[in-house]
Amino acid sequence: MFKEAPNVICELNRYSDRNFLDNSAGYDFAISIGGSLYQAHNIKGAFERDTGFFNRFVTAGKPLFIIGSNFDRNYGNAVYNEKFFHDLFARNGNLLKVSLRDTHSFNYFRDLRNVTYAPDIVFGLSDGFVVPENKRSGLGIDVISTTLSTRKKTLENFREQYLDGMISLIKSAIGKVIDVKIFSFCLKEEDAKTVEEIAPNLTAAERAHVQYVPYNGDLTNFLKVFASMKYIVATRFHANVLALKFQQRLFPIVYNDKTLNLLEDLQIFSKEEFYDLRNGIRLDLKKVWHLLENPKDVRLKMNEWTVTSARHFYELDKYLLNLFH
């Protein structure tokens, strides 16, 4: 997405490539944008990774901006708990600015002036991608891998449950004469493996009504195809965010805390109306189609969040203005 910007240099995979931190002396400040920086299942690794930023920037007197992140719900039971990070954030308030994307995460730090809350950054995406309701068609399903090693096998016990649910959903859509597109948001996280596991369970006639849409770097085209769907069954956090942003007919699937936090902040879906994979129960297709055919009205919330999501950049914008004027 930065190929037309000659002043942008991309160094992929900062977790294994140390060039960025090793060359930190040449930078004036740093931004860490998006993602679950502090995941309870990997809090020690996350801490060691992210204190690299603290040590190289904040302790060297350089500003660091953590934008649009979140903390897990069981974070308080992790190796490094909220008091540890609360003290860390408080000690470095002049140089460290943190914006969090859900109120559950923000509640750990609401007394700190350098920590703020705003809805996820993607809610600020251009409305130009939104497709009118009468021009949308088909069911879009985004899938994740339940066996990805970096998730510490937290979803492996739900593999068959998840696959059976997705296969049954696809078959039921085809039975309703609704074509299906399966979206893969992240090939690196092995979404494609889930697609490969689904395919053999469909007949040749059924596969003729199913299209696979992987994200391959062409962000604009991927978003256009996603936005053209009438119905969305979303597993990934940002698939839920996009479906809400585009005001599509959404059925949310929860597999981690960040999506649960999002839905609670939204205050539109009750716990009985979405599917939490971690509860160990089978996907109820009647519940899915009831919600898809009787969608929630999210217009007022989206109008609000489109504006307020920009608050993530308030401190950064202020710093840049002072830097260049």
Secondary structure by P-SEA (a helix, b strand, c coil): ccccccccccccccccccccccccccccccccccccccccccaaaaaaaaaaaaaacccccbbbbbcccccccccccccccaaaaaaaaaaacccbbbbbccccccccccccccccccccccccccccccccccccbbbbbbbbbccccccccccccaaaaaaaaaaaaaaaaaaacbbbbbbbcccccaaaaaaaaaaaaccaaaaaabbbbbbccaaaaaaaaaaaccccccccaaaaaaaaaaccbbbbbbccaaaaaaaaaaccccccccccccccccccaaaaaaaaaacccaaaaaaaaaacccccaaaaaaaaaaacc
